[in-house]
Amino acid sequence: SGVRIMAFTTIDDPSEHFQVKNWVSTDTGDNVSQTFDGNSDMKPDMIWHRASETVGDHGIFTSILYGIDYDGDDTQSTGIVSPNREQSAYNEGAGVDFHSFDTDGFTLDSSSQIDTAPGGNEKMTDWCWKGSNGVHTNVSADAGNSILAVTHGANTTAGFTQISWQGNGTGSQKIYHGLGRQIDFVLIKNREQSDHWVAWFRALADRSASSTFQLSSNAAASTSPNPFDGNRAENNNFFYVSNDHEVNASGENYVAFGWSNIQGYCKIGRFVGNGSTNGPFVYTGFRPPWLMYKEDEAQGGWGIWDHGSQNGPYNPINKRFRADDFSVQDTSNDNRIDFLSNGFKVRTSSGGFNQSGRDIYYIACAHQPFTSSIGVPANAR
């Protein structure tokens, strides 16, 4: 009939790039393998792991750190960073905690530090992103243009990147992220020292250029320290770091994870709380399976919600993790969120997660776009 349907996304199947895996641990030994449930096979590059019902640390396994053996013959050591702690990265021997990134999942080993295989029918959660399929690119330093030497692995289609570098102690240094577009959310950790994680939102920088959060703390957004020199990372290839210890101390090693807004797949931004159980609706352009957000002041901390089986098939979702905390998954009514076909709706009046008038900064990834590239609509939960 000549009617043109607008393409709302370039990623029709988000499971090619991100998957949530909820599973029950029954084996306390090595080589505990998990297969993803999504439509597509996906070999992950970053796995954020948490035991749901055990007091303990979060752990991030990443292909960018410490020469991790991406092919999984278990001969190299693995680096683990823990989002809820300020401590340096775990640098443990081969065969402990992590084994391999697999073609459509991952394999864990028995744990001495992160609860990867505690057994006893314990519930486990893993949030998994595809990066560069284990292929990492080295970028040489260019002192004349204030560019630090880095290694990065970017998924330009899905707007996700991992970066490692050694600091030089100089301000206003450029970090090449490899996405070819503006970066909207960045997490940085000093791998060798007990520094806080730095969490930078473009949406926050647009309002207060030098403000950042600490992922490992519920602290309010602050301009001190100022790890980004007040620079909003507007260049499509770089973000900037200062000489602050958290991001660029001389001779110390860092890891960063970064995401960009991708229509129909990843949404990063800000909304304002209203203090009501009939809370704000936030349009994302897709049905989320995963959401993390933080109020701009020190109250509820970093809330994480996912759509896995541990939350059941219906709204509201009332089980929440805290990225900055080692407690078990919280199941109180303070956590209620609806995941909808085109966004999410806050259903809690909690001062920590929906305080009236407070700015709240978030990142969400997609389970299904609201409208596919051929105009097919999504469903809510």
N, C-alpha and C positions, 0 to 999 in steps of 0.2 A: 504493500500500500504506500510505500515511500516513506514510512515512519522510521526515523533513525533512533536507535536505542543507545543511550550513552553508556560507555564502559566505565564502571565505577572502580574497577580494580585491575591491576595487571597480574595479580596473584590469585588465581581461582582456587587453588588448593593450598591453604596456609600450612598444612601438615608437611609440605615439602621443606619448610624452613623452621617450624617451631612445633613442639609437641609437649603435652603434659603427660607424664606417666605416673599413675598411682598404682601401687602394688603392695602385696603382703609378703613379708620376709618369713620364710620357713627354714632357711638354710644359714647356718652360722659359718660355713666354710668359704673357700675361695671359689672364683669363677661362677658367681651368681649372675646369670645373664637375664636381661629383660628385652623384650621385643615391643616396639611401639605399636599403638593401636590405630594410628591415623591411616588415611587413604593411601598415602605415599610412603615409600621407604625413605628414611632420612638417617644419614650418618652425622651425628652431632659433633660440634667442636667445643661447645660449652654446656656443661651439665651443672645445674644448681640443685643440690641434693639436701633433703631434710627428712629425718625420721619424725613422723607425725605425732606419735604418742610417747616419745622418749625425750626427757630433758637432755639437751646436748646442742652441739654446734651445727650450724649450716656448713656446707662445704661446696665450693665451686671447683670442679675439675675442668681444665681448659687445655686445648691442644697447643696453646701458645707458650706455656710455661715449662721451663726446666727440661727441654728436650724430651717431652713426653712422647712415648712410643705410639704414634697414631695407628700403626698397623697391628699393634696388640700382641707382640711376642713377649711382652712383659720383661724386657731386659733393661729398661731404663727407669730411672726414678721419676716420680710424679710430684708435681707441685700442687698444693691445695691452698686456696685462700678461703677464709671464713668470714662471711659478711657481718656476722654479729660480734666480731671481735676486732680489737685494734692490733693484735699481735702480728708478728711476722708470719709469712707463709709457712705452712708445714712443708718440709722437704724430706719426704720419707723414702725409704728404700723400695725397690721394685717388689711387687707382689703384696703391697699393703694398701688397703682402701680401694684402689682403682686398678683395673686390668686393661680395658680397651674400649675405644669407640668402635662400634660395630656397624655393619651395613644398614641395619634397621633397628638400632637400639644401642645397648652398652652392656659391659660386663664389669662387675665390682668384685673386690676381694674382701676377705675378713678385715675388720677395722680395729686399729688401735687408737684412732684419733677422731674419726667421723663415724657415726653409726650407719655404716653401709650395709651390714648384714648381721643384725643382732639376733635373728631367729625369733622363735616364740610367737609366730603369727603377728608380728608388729607391722603396722602400716607405714609405708614409705612413700615419699613424693619426690619426683624429679621434674624440673623444668628445663627443657633442652632446646638449644638453638643451633642451627646449622651455620657454620661460618664459611671457610674457604676450602673445605674438604682436606684439612691438614696441610695445605700448601701455603707457606708463609713467605712474604716478600720482605727483603731487607732494603731499607732506605738509608743512604749514606748521609752523614752529617754535612752541613754547609754552614760553617760558622759565620760567613759573611752575610748570610740571609737568615741567621738565627734559627736554623733547622737542626734539631737533634737527630742523631742516628736512631732508628727504630726498626723493629720487626713487626709486621702486621699481617693479619689474615682477614680479609673483608668479603662479605657477601653483599655485593652491590645491589642485587635484585631485591633483597629483603631488608637492606639498610642496617646490617649488624656487622660490627668489627671488633677484633681483639688486637691489642697493641702491647708490646713490651719495649722498654728502653732503660738506659742507664742515665741518671741525671748528671748535669754539669754545674749545678749551683748558680746558674745565670738566669736573670729574669727575662720575661717575654720571649720564651723559646717556643718554636712551632713544633707540634706533634702531628705527623702525617698519619691520617686515619684510613685512607684508601677508599672511602665511600663515593667520592665524586659528587657529593651533595652536602648540604649543611647538616651538621650533627646536632641532635636535639637533646640527648641525655647521655651523660658520661659518668662512669664509676671508675675511680682510680685508687689503687692501694700500693703503698710502699711495701715491697715484699720482704724487706729485711729488718724493719723496725716496727715498734708498737705505736704506729701513727693511726689516727682515724682514717676510715675510708672517706674520700671526697666524692660527693654526689652533686653533679651540676645539671640543672635544667635550663634550656634556652628560655623557656617561658618565665622562669624566675629572673634570669639575667636581663630579659627585656624590661623588667620592672625595677630591678636593683642589680646593676651590672656586675658587682663584685661579690654577690651573695652566693653561698653554697650551703649544702647540708652535709651531715655526717651519716653515712649509711649505718655505721655501727653504733649509732646513738640516736635517742629521740630528741636531741637538741634542736632548738629553733634555727632557722636559716640565719646565717651570720656572715659578716664581711671580714671577720678576723678568725683564722688567717685568710689571706686572699690568694688562693692558689691559681686563679685564672687572670690575675692582673686587671680585673675589670673588663677583660676582652670577651666579647660575646661569640667568638668563634664563627664569624660570619663567612669565612672563606670555605669553599666547597671541599678543600683538601686538608685543612689543618684546624686544630684547636691550639690554644696557647696555654702555657704553664708559666708560673712565676718561679722564683727560687725558693719557695716555701718547702719545708722538709717533707710535707705530705706528698709532693708531686715532683720535686726536682732538686734533691740534695746531691751534692757532688759525689759521684762514685757509687750511689745507691741505685738499686734496681726496682722497677715499677711495672705494674700491669694495669691495663685499662680495658674496659668494655664500653662500647658506644652503640647507640641506636639513633636512627633517623625516622622521621615521620614518613610512612609509605601508605598512600591512599588504599584503603580497603584491607590493610594488613597490620600496621603498627601506628598507634596514636599516642602522642606525648603532649601534655598540655597542662592547663590549669582550670579549676572550677572553684566556686565560692560556696562554702557551707551555709546551711540555713537552720541548723539546730533542730530539725524535725524528722520524724520517722517517715514522712513524705518528703524525702530528701531530693537533692538535685538530680535531674537526668542529664547524663553526659553523652553526647553524640560522638561515636567513634567511626561510624561507617562500616561496622562489622559486629558480629557476635563474639565477645571475648571468651577465651578459656582461662585467661590469666590477667590479673590486674594488681599493680602495686601503687600505693600512694602515700603521701606524707603531708600533714598540715604544716604551715609555715612557722608554727611555734611549738614549744616543747610540751606536747601532751601525749597523744596516743602512740607515737612512734610510726614505724614503717609497716603498714598493713599489706598483706599479700593474700589474695583470694584466687582460687582456681575452680574449674568446673568438674574436677575429677569425681570418681565414684564415691569418695569419702564425703562429698557434699550432696550426694543423691541427685536424682534427675530433675528436680523442680526448684524454682525460686521460692523464697529467698535463699541465698547461700549464707550460711551462718557459722562456717568454720573458717578461721583466719590464722595465718602465721604472722609473726613479727620478724622482719629481716634483722632488726637490731636486738633480738632477744633469743635466749636459748630455751625458753619455756616450751611446753607442749602446745599443740594447736589449740587455740581458744575456741570454745563453742558457745559463748554467751550471745545474748541478743544484741549486744553492742556491735556485732560484726555484720549485720544483715545487709546484703547487696543483691540486687537483681541483675543477672546477665540477660540482656535483651538482644534482639536480632540486629539492632543498629547502635548499641551502646550499653551503658549500665546505669542503674538507678540506685542511689543510696537510700537505705531503709533503716538507718540507725540515727538516733539523736545524740549519740555519744559525743561528748566534748572533745575527745581525742581524734574522732574520725569524721565529725560533721559539725564542728562548732560554728555557730552563726557568725557570718561575716568574715570568716577566716579563709585565706587563700589555701587551696589544696592542689598539690602538684602530683601528676600521675603518669604512668606508662601502662599501656594495655597492648596485648598482642591478639591476633585473630584466630578464631576457630573456623569461621565462615564469613566471607564478605557479605554486606547487606545486599548488594546487587553485584552479580558476577560480571565478567567481561562481556557476556552475551545476554545480560539482563535478567538472570535468574535470581529471585529474591531468597533471602535466608529466613530461617525460623528462629524464634526465641527458644529458651529452655522449656 
